[in-house]
Amino acid sequence: MAGGVAIVGAGGFVGARLLEMSILAGRSDVVPIVRAYRSVGRSAHLGVPHRIADASRADSLKDALAGCDVVVNLTMGRPGDILPVTRSVHAAAVAVGARTVIHMSSAAVYVRIDRPGLPDDAEPQLDHWMPYARQKGMAENFLRERMRDSRPAIVVLRPSLVWGPGSPWVVGPARELLAGSAYLIGDGAGVCNLIYVDNLVRSVLAVADDPTPASGFFHLRDDENVTWREYYTALAAGLGVDPTTIHPVAQTSYRIGPRDALDTLRSGPAYTWLKERIPRETRTLLKMRLALARRPERETLHARPVVTRAMWDLQSTRYPLPIDAFRAAYGDRNETSFSSGIAASLAWLRFIGVHDPGLLALSA
């Protein structure tokens, strides 16, 4: 390749795995970029120099992108930061003359997949109830307007649930299964649009290695059409949990409750402002005390499930994300099967001490 591949947000779950797989494969062209040195922890064992930059400031990011002609935006953060950071990443990429910007969006922009053959470039739902999804949609539309420009090419990837070792979509269900609070809506017949993190990484690298990519949108998911019941049952079997303890929830209509109001509060700027002013050590101590306080509840089977609006929408999804467009452009990059992914995820859960309720609560 002519230049480097910048990983903006290399300290996150996907970014760290992208860096790890690249280095272990012998690549020397990846450039990890993080906001602060504390974000280097996940990848410190690789011995790769990281560049420090604030992705929300194009002038800061521009210097970090020096020598890179592919920019992969994997940044995370509060919903209100998504659009400004997307603008900043694009501006910095233009400033350094990058040929490709790979932007990680999400199938969450659709609420749920409610029709077969959903076009890859379908419009996001900007009146989505979820702030994260609304902002992802706004960021997509910002990039869509700039896809007419000749350079850089803009490739927007729309994965659904990214799973595997280290994923909240593994530790969350595992925690609920062990606590007896796991539930399935409509007997778990909904389509669980999973993409294993390694399959996602291979897809990103396929785009990065394309010297002349065409701007556009691509859905991403694993090849196998797994239902929510199949996913939970596979995890339960590996954890030694009786699948009959999974609560059935009738698929009628969702009722908004106090939990939704709390989630909305947590996604707002006031909560973030307060959280950033509490020392990390204090937050960790609070988590430990809450975990110990909830231990009796977690050790009691058949605990009352807490149905969230996000899970209601996800488990009510009826159709798989179409992935024909990506496969036609870049081939099948899904080398990890569902069974292999489950085995790796269960091995990781055992490694982090999944059977200790206190440790599991802290890992979430």
C-alpha positions as CSV (number, residue, x, y, z in Angstrom):
1,M,0.0,0.0,0.0
2,A,1.1,3.5,-0.7
3,G,0.4,4.9,2.8
4,G,-0.7,3.9,6.2
5,V,-4.1,2.9,7.6
6,A,-5.1,5.2,10.4
7,I,-7.3,3.6,13.1
8,V,-9.1,6.5,14.8
9,G,-10.5,5.1,18.0
10,A,-7.9,2.3,18.3
11,G,-8.5,1.9,22.0
12,G,-12.1,0.6,21.7
13,F,-13.3,-2.9,21.3
14,V,-13.3,-3.1,17.5
15,G,-10.3,-0.8,17.1
16,A,-8.1,-2.8,19.4
17,R,-9.0,-6.0,17.7
18,L,-8.3,-4.4,14.3
19,L,-4.9,-3.4,15.4
20,E,-4.2,-6.8,17.0
21,M,-5.2,-8.8,14.0
22,S,-3.2,-6.5,11.6
23,I,0.0,-6.7,13.7
24,L,-0.3,-10.5,14.2
25,A,-0.8,-10.9,10.4
26,G,2.5,-9.1,9.8
27,R,1.1,-5.7,8.7
28,S,3.3,-2.7,9.4
29,D,1.1,0.0,7.8
30,V,-1.5,0.4,10.6
31,V,-1.4,3.6,12.7
32,P,-3.4,3.5,15.9
33,I,-4.7,6.8,17.1
34,V,-6.3,7.4,20.5
35,R,-7.3,10.4,22.5
36,A,-5.3,9.7,25.6
37,Y,-2.6,7.3,26.8
38,R,-5.0,5.4,29.1
39,S,-6.6,4.1,25.9
40,V,-3.5,2.2,24.9
41,G,-4.0,-0.5,27.6
42,R,-5.8,-3.0,25.4
43,S,-3.0,-3.0,22.8
44,A,0.1,-2.3,25.0
45,H,1.2,-5.9,24.6
46,L,1.7,-5.4,20.8
47,G,4.4,-2.8,21.3
48,V,3.0,-0.5,18.6
49,P,3.5,3.2,18.9
50,H,0.2,5.1,19.3
51,R,-0.5,8.6,18.1
52,I,-2.4,10.9,20.4
53,A,-5.1,13.2,19.0
54,D,-8.5,14.6,19.7
55,A,-10.8,13.3,17.0
56,S,-13.2,16.1,17.7
57,R,-10.6,18.7,16.5
58,A,-9.6,18.5,12.9
59,D,-6.4,20.4,13.5
60,S,-5.3,17.9,16.2
61,L,-6.3,14.9,14.1
62,K,-4.6,16.2,10.9
63,D,-1.2,15.9,12.5
64,A,-1.9,12.4,13.6
65,L,-3.0,11.3,10.1
66,A,0.4,12.3,8.6
67,G,1.5,9.6,6.1
68,C,-1.9,7.8,6.1
69,D,-4.1,7.5,3.0
70,V,-6.8,5.4,4.6
71,V,-8.7,6.7,7.6
72,V,-10.9,4.2,9.6
73,N,-13.3,6.0,12.0
74,L,-14.1,3.7,14.9
75,T,-14.6,6.5,17.5
76,M,-17.0,6.0,20.4
77,G,-18.5,8.4,22.9
78,R,-21.7,10.0,23.9
79,P,-24.4,10.4,21.2
80,G,-23.9,14.2,21.0
81,D,-20.3,13.7,19.9
82,I,-21.0,11.4,16.9
83,L,-21.8,14.0,14.3
84,P,-19.1,16.6,15.3
85,V,-16.5,13.9,15.4
86,T,-17.6,12.6,12.0
87,R,-17.2,16.1,10.6
88,S,-13.8,16.5,12.1
89,V,-12.5,13.1,10.9
90,H,-13.7,13.9,7.4
91,A,-12.2,17.4,7.4
92,A,-8.8,16.0,8.6
93,A,-8.8,13.2,6.0
94,V,-9.5,15.8,3.3
95,A,-6.7,18.0,4.6
96,V,-4.1,15.2,4.4
97,G,-5.3,14.1,1.0
98,A,-6.5,10.6,2.1
99,R,-8.0,8.5,-0.6
100,T,-10.4,6.5,1.6
101,V,-12.5,7.2,4.7
102,I,-14.1,4.1,6.2
103,H,-16.9,5.1,8.6
104,M,-18.3,2.7,11.1
105,S,-22.1,3.2,11.4
106,S,-24.7,0.8,12.7
107,A,-27.8,-1.0,11.6
108,A,-29.4,0.6,14.6
109,V,-30.2,3.5,12.3
110,Y,-33.2,1.4,11.1
111,V,-34.8,0.7,14.5
112,R,-35.3,-2.9,13.3
113,I,-35.1,-4.8,10.0
114,D,-38.7,-5.0,9.1
115,R,-38.6,-5.9,5.4
116,P,-36.6,-8.3,3.3
117,G,-34.0,-7.0,0.8
118,L,-33.4,-3.8,2.6
119,P,-31.2,-1.6,0.3
120,D,-27.7,-1.0,1.7
121,D,-28.2,2.8,1.0
122,A,-31.6,3.0,2.7
123,E,-32.2,6.2,4.5
124,P,-31.7,6.2,8.3
125,Q,-34.6,6.9,10.6
126,L,-33.9,10.4,11.9
127,D,-36.9,10.3,14.3
128,H,-35.5,7.2,16.0
129,W,-36.3,7.1,19.8
130,M,-32.7,6.2,20.5
131,P,-30.3,9.2,20.7
132,Y,-27.3,7.1,19.5
133,A,-29.2,5.9,16.5
134,R,-30.4,9.4,15.6
135,Q,-26.9,10.7,15.7
136,K,-25.5,7.8,13.7
137,G,-28.1,8.6,11.1
138,M,-27.2,12.3,11.0
139,A,-23.5,11.4,10.6
140,E,-24.4,9.1,7.7
141,N,-26.4,11.9,6.0
142,F,-23.4,14.3,6.4
143,L,-21.2,11.7,4.7
144,R,-23.8,10.9,2.1
145,E,-23.8,14.5,0.9
146,R,-20.0,14.3,0.4
147,M,-19.9,11.1,-1.5
148,R,-20.3,13.1,-4.7
149,D,-16.8,14.5,-4.2
150,S,-14.0,12.8,-6.1
151,R,-11.8,12.4,-3.0
152,P,-11.7,10.9,-0.6
153,A,-13.9,7.9,-1.3
154,I,-16.3,7.4,1.6
155,V,-17.3,3.8,2.6
156,V,-20.0,3.6,5.3
157,L,-20.2,0.2,7.0
158,R,-23.4,-0.8,8.8
159,P,-22.9,-3.8,11.0
160,S,-25.5,-4.9,13.5
161,L,-24.4,-6.6,16.8
162,V,-20.7,-7.0,17.0
163,W,-20.0,-10.0,19.2
164,G,-17.1,-12.1,20.4
165,P,-14.6,-12.0,23.3
166,G,-14.8,-8.6,24.9
167,S,-18.2,-7.7,23.5
168,P,-21.0,-6.4,25.6
169,W,-23.3,-8.6,23.4
170,V,-21.5,-11.6,25.0
171,V,-21.0,-10.5,28.6
172,G,-24.5,-9.0,28.9
173,P,-26.5,-12.1,27.9
174,A,-24.1,-14.2,29.9
175,R,-24.7,-12.1,33.0
176,E,-28.5,-12.4,32.6
177,L,-28.4,-16.1,31.9
178,L,-26.4,-16.8,35.1
179,A,-28.7,-14.5,37.1
180,G,-31.8,-16.1,35.8
181,S,-33.0,-12.8,34.3
182,A,-32.5,-13.6,30.6
183,Y,-35.6,-13.3,28.4
184,L,-36.7,-14.0,24.9
185,I,-39.5,-12.1,23.1
186,G,-41.9,-14.0,21.0
187,D,-40.1,-17.3,21.9
188,G,-36.8,-16.0,20.5
189,A,-37.8,-16.4,16.9
190,G,-36.5,-13.0,15.9
191,V,-33.4,-12.8,13.7
192,C,-30.2,-12.0,15.7
193,N,-28.1,-10.1,13.2
194,L,-24.7,-10.9,14.6
195,I,-21.3,-10.2,13.1
196,Y,-18.3,-11.7,14.8
197,V,-15.6,-9.1,15.6
198,D,-12.9,-10.9,13.5
199,N,-15.3,-11.0,10.5
200,L,-15.9,-7.3,10.9
201,V,-12.2,-6.6,11.1
202,R,-11.5,-8.6,7.9
203,S,-14.2,-6.7,6.1
204,V,-12.7,-3.3,7.2
205,L,-9.3,-4.4,6.0
206,A,-10.7,-5.6,2.6
207,V,-12.0,-2.0,2.0
208,A,-8.8,-0.5,3.3
209,D,-6.8,-2.6,0.8
210,D,-8.9,-1.6,-2.1
211,P,-6.9,1.0,-4.1
212,T,-10.0,2.4,-5.9
213,P,-13.1,1.9,-3.6
214,A,-16.4,3.3,-4.7
215,S,-18.2,5.5,-2.2
216,G,-21.3,3.9,-0.7
217,F,-23.0,2.0,2.1
218,F,-22.6,-1.7,3.0
219,H,-24.5,-3.9,5.5
220,L,-22.4,-6.4,7.4
221,R,-23.4,-9.5,9.3
222,D,-22.3,-13.1,9.7
223,D,-23.4,-15.7,7.0
224,E,-25.5,-17.8,9.3
225,N,-29.1,-16.6,10.1
226,V,-29.1,-17.2,13.9
227,T,-32.3,-16.6,16.0
228,W,-32.2,-15.1,19.4
229,R,-33.2,-18.4,20.9
230,E,-30.3,-20.2,19.2
231,Y,-27.9,-17.5,20.4
232,Y,-29.0,-17.6,24.0
233,T,-29.3,-21.4,24.0
234,A,-25.7,-21.8,22.7
235,L,-24.4,-19.5,25.5
236,A,-26.5,-21.2,28.1
237,A,-25.2,-24.6,27.2
238,G,-21.6,-23.4,27.5
239,L,-22.3,-21.7,30.8
240,G,-24.1,-24.7,32.3
241,V,-27.4,-22.8,32.5
242,D,-30.7,-24.6,32.0
243,P,-32.3,-22.9,29.0
244,T,-35.8,-23.4,30.6
245,T,-34.8,-20.6,33.0
246,I,-35.0,-18.1,30.2
247,H,-38.1,-16.1,30.6
248,P,-40.6,-16.0,27.7
249,V,-42.0,-12.6,27.0
250,A,-45.2,-12.2,24.9
251,Q,-44.6,-10.2,21.7
252,T,-47.4,-7.7,22.0
253,S,-46.4,-4.0,22.2
254,Y,-43.6,-2.4,24.2
255,R,-44.6,-0.2,27.2
256,I,-42.3,2.7,28.0
257,G,-41.2,2.6,31.7
258,P,-38.8,4.2,34.2
259,R,-35.9,2.3,32.8
260,D,-36.3,4.1,29.5
261,A,-36.3,7.5,31.2
262,L,-33.1,6.5,33.0
263,D,-31.4,5.4,29.8
264,T,-32.4,8.7,28.2
265,L,-30.9,10.5,31.1
266,R,-27.6,8.6,30.8
267,S,-27.3,9.5,27.2
268,G,-27.6,13.2,27.9
269,P,-24.9,15.8,28.3
270,A,-25.7,16.4,32.0
271,Y,-25.0,12.8,32.9
272,T,-21.7,12.8,30.9
273,W,-20.7,16.1,32.5
274,L,-21.2,14.6,36.0
275,K,-19.5,11.3,35.2
276,E,-16.4,13.0,33.8
277,R,-16.0,14.8,37.1
278,I,-16.1,11.7,39.3
279,P,-12.6,10.2,39.7
280,R,-12.1,6.8,38.0
281,E,-11.2,5.2,41.3
282,T,-14.4,6.4,42.9
283,R,-16.5,5.1,40.0
284,T,-14.8,1.7,40.3
285,L,-15.4,1.6,44.0
286,L,-19.1,2.4,43.4
287,K,-19.4,-0.4,40.9
288,M,-17.8,-2.9,43.3
289,R,-20.2,-1.9,46.1
290,L,-23.3,-2.1,43.8
291,A,-22.1,-5.5,42.5
292,L,-21.8,-6.8,46.0
293,A,-25.2,-5.4,47.0
294,R,-26.8,-7.1,44.0
295,R,-25.0,-10.4,44.5
296,P,-27.9,-12.2,46.3
297,E,-30.3,-11.1,43.5
298,R,-27.8,-12.4,40.9
299,E,-27.5,-15.7,42.6
300,T,-31.3,-16.2,42.7
301,L,-32.6,-18.1,39.7
302,H,-35.7,-16.8,38.0
303,A,-35.0,-13.2,38.8
304,R,-37.5,-10.9,37.3
305,P,-36.3,-9.8,33.8
306,V,-36.0,-6.2,33.0
307,V,-37.2,-5.8,29.4
308,T,-35.5,-2.8,27.6
309,R,-36.8,-1.0,24.6
310,A,-33.5,-1.6,22.7
311,M,-33.7,-5.4,23.3
312,W,-37.4,-5.3,22.4
313,D,-36.6,-3.8,19.0
314,L,-33.6,-6.1,18.4
315,Q,-35.5,-9.3,19.3
316,S,-38.5,-8.3,17.2
317,T,-36.4,-8.1,14.1
318,R,-37.9,-10.4,11.5
319,Y,-35.4,-10.3,8.6
320,P,-31.6,-10.6,8.2
321,L,-29.5,-7.7,7.0
322,P,-28.8,-8.3,3.2
323,I,-25.1,-8.6,2.6
324,D,-25.0,-9.4,-1.1
325,A,-23.6,-5.9,-2.0
326,F,-20.6,-6.2,0.2
327,R,-19.9,-9.8,-0.9
328,A,-20.1,-8.8,-4.6
329,A,-17.6,-6.0,-4.0
330,Y,-15.2,-7.6,-1.6
331,G,-15.9,-11.3,-1.4
332,D,-16.9,-13.4,1.7
333,R,-14.8,-12.2,4.6
334,N,-16.8,-14.2,7.2
335,E,-14.2,-16.8,8.0
336,T,-15.3,-17.4,11.6
337,S,-18.4,-19.5,12.0
338,F,-21.1,-19.2,14.6
339,S,-19.9,-22.4,16.4
340,S,-16.3,-21.2,16.5
341,G,-17.4,-17.7,17.7
342,I,-19.4,-19.3,20.5
343,A,-16.4,-21.4,21.6
344,A,-14.1,-18.4,21.7
345,S,-16.6,-16.3,23.5
346,L,-17.2,-18.9,26.2
347,A,-13.5,-19.4,26.6
348,W,-13.1,-15.7,27.2
349,L,-16.0,-15.7,29.7
350,R,-14.4,-18.4,31.7
351,F,-11.1,-16.5,31.6
352,I,-12.6,-13.3,33.1
353,G,-14.3,-15.3,35.9
354,V,-17.8,-15.3,34.5
355,H,-19.1,-17.5,37.4
356,D,-18.3,-14.9,40.0
357,P,-21.3,-12.6,40.0
358,G,-19.2,-9.7,41.4
359,L,-16.5,-9.9,38.7
360,L,-19.1,-10.3,36.0
361,A,-20.9,-7.2,37.0
362,L,-17.7,-5.2,36.9
363,S,-16.8,-6.5,33.5
364,A,-20.1,-5.3,32.0
